[in-house]
Amino acid sequence: MKKLLSVVFFLLLAVTLAACEEKITDPNLLKIMDAQKDFKIENANALTSDISLPASFGGVAIFWESSDAGVVSRNGIVNRPVDGSGDKTVELTGRFVLRNATSTKKYTVKVLEKDPATVLTTKTVDFVNLANEWVLTDQSFMLYYQKADDLPYVDVASFIQLLDGAILSDELTVSPVGEQGLKVSYEVEYEGETDSYSADFDFASNEVTFSSFDFFDGFTAETQTDFGNGLTSELLSYTDSEAVTIPLGYYGYDIIKHEGKYLIPFAVANQFFTIIVNIKHPT
């Protein structure tokens, strides 16, 4: 009985080994395997910048997917996690295709968190009102830089006060929230009802959340010209909008808390708080 079992075992083992040794002869699949073997992602264990995820390699088409497109997109765009959130591991799947042959391979990469955002230099510049429809005060204000002559930053509260006359600066309340938050809010009364609007900046996650896009509608000051004179209103339907979060870090912007100041990029402040007034970065 034992001898019979031994014979059966060795026969099964022989069949298994024969199956494992079966050679791949499809030339398309062989070319795919060569491409998969030769393709490498540079610095895969310590990514700090965009990578190349080609649409083809070695004559083989590649279709990419990412397990976390917010960190590494299928086009190779890398968005480093904010400082303090830790490194992120992402799995990239490449589907290699050549004619009727296809095979997938997974590549694991690690994206390093950003270095701490710090202010290196400051510059005092003059603000000159060039608008005819609003009365603003010419004055100086401070720009902050992470690097010399790099992307300029402004303090949120100071920037809002700078625009007094073009926006209703005194109607906007700017208040810290915890250690890494800032809220800009205001209220509007209309037909006996009070509506509240806010923008909540999270300096830990590089995000800003607006209570709704209606936030931008209620703090612009009146113009010198009455552009509504002679116009009549038609009945309009209105749908309440929902809260929206803008991940500034995803677009390559840092927001920085520095010596009690809450700093955001000048370009971002210009979009958020000067919907009508256009302020050019002084050179």
C-alpha positions as CSV (number, residue, x, y, z in Angstrom):
1,M,0.0,0.0,0.0
2,K,2.8,2.4,1.0
3,K,4.6,1.6,-2.3
4,L,1.5,2.4,-4.3
5,L,1.0,5.7,-2.5
6,S,4.7,6.6,-3.2
7,V,4.2,5.9,-6.9
8,V,1.1,8.0,-7.1
9,F,2.9,10.9,-5.3
10,F,5.9,10.9,-7.6
11,L,3.6,10.8,-10.7
12,L,1.7,13.8,-9.5
13,L,5.0,15.6,-8.7
14,A,6.3,14.8,-12.2
15,V,3.1,16.2,-13.8
16,T,3.4,19.4,-11.7
17,L,7.0,20.0,-12.6
18,A,6.3,19.4,-16.2
19,A,3.5,22.1,-16.1
20,C,5.8,24.5,-14.3
21,E,8.5,24.1,-16.9
22,E,6.1,24.8,-19.8
23,K,7.7,27.6,-21.8
24,I,6.0,30.7,-22.9
25,T,6.3,30.9,-26.7
26,D,3.9,33.8,-27.6
27,P,6.3,36.4,-29.0
28,N,4.0,39.2,-28.0
29,L,3.8,38.0,-24.4
30,L,7.6,37.5,-24.3
31,K,8.1,41.1,-25.4
32,I,5.7,42.3,-22.7
33,M,7.6,40.4,-20.1
34,D,10.9,42.0,-21.3
35,A,9.2,45.4,-21.0
36,Q,7.9,44.7,-17.5
37,K,11.4,43.5,-16.4
38,D,13.2,46.5,-17.9
39,F,10.8,49.3,-16.8
40,K,11.9,51.0,-13.5
41,I,10.6,53.9,-11.5
42,E,13.5,56.0,-10.2
43,N,13.6,56.7,-6.5
44,A,10.5,54.6,-6.0
45,N,11.1,54.4,-2.2
46,A,11.5,58.1,-1.7
47,L,9.5,60.1,-4.2
48,T,9.5,63.9,-3.9
49,S,8.6,65.0,-7.5
50,D,6.6,63.8,-10.5
51,I,7.5,60.6,-12.1
52,S,7.3,59.2,-15.7
53,L,4.6,56.7,-16.3
54,P,4.9,56.3,-20.1
55,A,2.0,55.3,-22.4
56,S,4.4,52.9,-24.0
57,F,7.7,51.3,-23.2
58,G,9.9,48.9,-25.4
59,G,7.2,48.9,-28.1
60,V,4.5,47.8,-25.6
61,A,1.5,50.0,-24.7
62,I,0.9,50.6,-21.0
63,F,-2.3,51.7,-19.3
64,W,-1.8,53.0,-15.7
65,E,-4.0,52.9,-12.6
66,S,-3.2,54.3,-9.1
67,S,-4.5,53.1,-5.7
68,D,-4.4,56.7,-4.6
69,A,-4.6,59.2,-7.4
70,G,-4.6,62.1,-4.9
71,V,-1.0,61.3,-4.1
72,V,0.3,59.8,-7.4
73,S,-2.0,60.2,-10.5
74,R,-2.0,57.8,-13.3
75,N,-0.1,60.4,-15.3
76,G,2.7,60.4,-12.8
77,I,1.8,63.7,-11.0
78,V,3.0,63.5,-7.4
79,N,1.3,65.4,-4.6
80,R,3.4,65.0,-1.5
81,P,1.5,64.7,1.8
82,V,1.5,67.8,4.0
83,D,4.1,68.0,6.8
84,G,3.2,65.9,9.8
85,S,0.8,63.6,8.0
86,G,3.5,61.0,7.2
87,D,4.8,59.3,4.1
88,K,2.3,57.6,1.7
89,T,2.6,54.3,0.0
90,V,0.9,54.0,-3.4
91,E,0.4,51.0,-5.6
92,L,0.6,51.7,-9.4
93,T,-0.7,49.0,-11.7
94,G,0.5,48.9,-15.3
95,R,-1.5,46.9,-17.8
96,F,0.9,46.0,-20.6
97,V,-0.7,45.4,-24.0
98,L,0.8,44.2,-27.3
99,R,-1.7,43.1,-30.0
100,N,-3.8,40.3,-28.4
101,A,-1.4,39.7,-25.5
102,T,-1.8,41.5,-22.1
103,S,-0.3,41.3,-18.6
104,T,-0.4,43.4,-15.5
105,K,2.4,44.3,-13.1
106,K,2.2,46.3,-9.9
107,Y,4.8,48.8,-8.8
108,T,4.9,50.1,-5.2
109,V,6.2,53.6,-4.5
110,K,6.6,55.7,-1.4
111,V,5.9,59.5,-1.5
112,L,7.7,61.4,1.2
113,E,5.8,64.0,3.2
114,K,6.6,67.7,2.5
115,D,9.3,69.4,4.5
116,P,7.9,71.9,7.0
117,A,6.8,75.1,5.3
118,T,8.7,78.1,6.8
119,V,9.0,81.8,6.0
120,L,12.5,82.8,4.9
121,T,12.1,86.4,3.9
122,T,9.6,89.3,4.0
123,K,9.2,92.4,1.8
124,T,7.1,95.6,2.4
125,V,5.5,96.8,-0.8
126,D,3.1,99.7,-1.6
127,F,-0.5,99.1,-2.4
128,V,-1.9,101.8,-4.8
129,N,-5.6,101.9,-5.7
130,L,-6.1,102.0,-9.5
131,A,-9.9,101.4,-9.4
132,N,-12.4,104.1,-10.2
133,E,-15.5,102.4,-8.8
134,W,-14.2,101.8,-5.2
135,V,-12.5,104.1,-2.8
136,L,-9.5,102.4,-1.1
137,T,-6.6,103.7,1.0
138,D,-3.2,103.7,-0.5
139,Q,-0.9,102.0,2.0
140,S,2.0,99.5,2.5
141,F,1.6,95.8,3.3
142,M,3.8,92.9,3.9
143,L,4.6,90.0,1.6
144,Y,6.1,86.7,3.0
145,Y,8.3,84.2,1.1
146,Q,9.4,80.7,1.7
147,K,12.3,81.4,-0.7
148,A,13.8,84.7,-1.8
149,D,11.6,86.2,-4.6
150,D,9.5,83.0,-4.7
151,L,5.7,82.7,-4.4
152,P,4.5,85.6,-2.2
153,Y,2.2,85.0,0.8
154,V,-0.1,87.4,2.6
155,D,-1.7,87.4,6.1
156,V,-5.4,86.7,5.7
157,A,-6.6,89.3,8.3
158,S,-4.2,92.0,7.0
159,F,-5.2,91.3,3.3
160,I,-8.9,91.6,4.1
161,Q,-8.3,95.0,5.8
162,L,-6.2,96.2,2.9
163,L,-9.2,95.8,0.6
164,D,-11.6,97.8,2.8
165,G,-13.7,99.9,0.4
166,A,-13.7,97.2,-2.3
167,I,-15.1,94.6,0.1
168,L,-16.9,95.0,3.4
169,S,-13.9,94.3,5.5
170,D,-15.5,95.1,8.8
171,E,-18.3,92.7,8.1
172,L,-15.9,89.8,7.9
173,T,-14.9,88.2,11.2
174,V,-11.4,86.5,11.2
175,S,-10.9,84.2,14.2
176,P,-8.4,81.4,15.0
177,V,-9.8,77.9,15.5
178,G,-7.6,75.7,17.7
179,E,-3.9,75.5,16.9
180,Q,-4.0,75.1,13.2
181,G,-7.3,76.6,12.0
182,L,-8.7,80.0,10.9
183,K,-12.3,80.9,10.2
184,V,-13.4,83.9,8.1
185,S,-17.2,84.4,8.5
186,Y,-20.0,86.9,8.0
187,E,-23.8,87.1,8.2
188,V,-26.4,88.6,5.9
189,E,-29.9,89.6,6.8
190,Y,-32.5,89.4,4.1
191,E,-36.3,89.6,4.5
192,G,-36.1,88.9,8.2
193,E,-33.8,85.9,7.9
194,T,-30.1,85.7,8.7
195,D,-27.8,83.6,6.6
196,S,-24.2,82.7,7.8
197,Y,-21.3,82.0,5.5
198,S,-17.8,80.9,6.4
199,A,-14.4,79.8,5.0
200,D,-12.5,77.5,7.3
201,F,-8.8,77.2,6.7
202,D,-7.1,74.0,8.0
203,F,-3.3,74.8,8.2
204,A,-2.5,71.2,9.2
205,S,-4.1,69.6,6.0
206,N,-3.6,72.5,3.6
207,E,-7.4,72.7,2.9
208,V,-10.1,75.3,3.0
209,T,-13.8,74.5,3.3
210,F,-16.4,77.0,2.3
211,S,-19.9,76.7,3.7
212,S,-21.0,77.1,0.1
213,F,-20.0,79.0,-3.0
214,D,-22.5,81.7,-1.8
215,F,-19.7,82.8,0.5
216,F,-18.3,84.9,-2.3
217,D,-21.5,86.8,-3.0
218,G,-22.1,88.8,0.1
219,F,-19.1,90.9,1.0
220,T,-18.4,93.0,-2.1
221,A,-18.8,96.8,-1.5
222,E,-21.1,99.0,-3.6
223,T,-19.6,100.7,-6.6
224,Q,-19.6,104.4,-7.2
225,T,-21.9,103.9,-10.2
226,D,-25.3,102.4,-9.6
227,F,-25.2,99.8,-12.3
228,G,-28.6,98.5,-11.2
229,N,-30.4,101.7,-12.0
230,G,-33.3,101.1,-14.4
231,L,-33.0,97.3,-14.2
232,T,-36.0,95.2,-13.1
233,S,-35.8,91.8,-11.4
234,E,-37.5,88.7,-12.8
235,L,-38.7,85.8,-10.7
236,L,-35.7,83.5,-10.1
237,S,-35.5,80.0,-8.7
238,Y,-32.8,79.5,-6.1
239,T,-31.2,76.2,-4.9
240,D,-29.0,76.2,-1.8
241,S,-25.5,75.1,-2.5
242,E,-23.5,72.7,-0.4
243,A,-20.2,73.0,1.4
244,V,-17.1,72.5,-0.7
245,T,-13.5,71.7,0.3
246,I,-10.6,72.9,-1.8
247,P,-7.4,70.8,-1.2
248,L,-4.8,73.5,-1.7
249,G,-2.0,71.0,-1.2
250,Y,-3.2,69.1,-4.2
251,Y,-2.6,72.1,-6.4
252,G,0.9,72.6,-5.0
253,Y,0.0,75.4,-2.5
254,D,1.1,75.5,1.1
255,I,-0.7,77.6,3.7
256,I,1.5,78.6,6.7
257,K,1.1,79.7,10.3
258,H,4.0,82.0,11.1
259,E,4.5,84.0,14.3
260,G,0.8,84.4,14.9
261,K,0.1,85.2,11.2
262,Y,-2.1,83.0,9.0
263,L,-0.4,83.1,5.6
264,I,-1.9,82.0,2.2
265,P,-0.5,82.5,-1.3
266,F,-1.1,85.9,-2.7
267,A,-2.7,84.4,-5.8
268,V,-5.1,82.4,-3.6
269,A,-6.0,85.4,-1.5
270,N,-6.6,87.4,-4.7
271,Q,-9.1,84.7,-5.9
272,F,-10.9,84.3,-2.6
273,F,-11.3,87.9,-1.5
274,T,-11.1,90.1,-4.6
275,I,-13.7,88.7,-7.0
276,I,-14.0,92.0,-8.8
277,V,-10.9,93.9,-7.9
278,N,-7.7,92.6,-9.5
279,I,-4.5,93.2,-7.6
280,K,-1.3,92.6,-9.5
281,H,1.7,91.2,-7.7
282,P,4.1,94.1,-7.4
283,T,7.5,93.6,-9.1
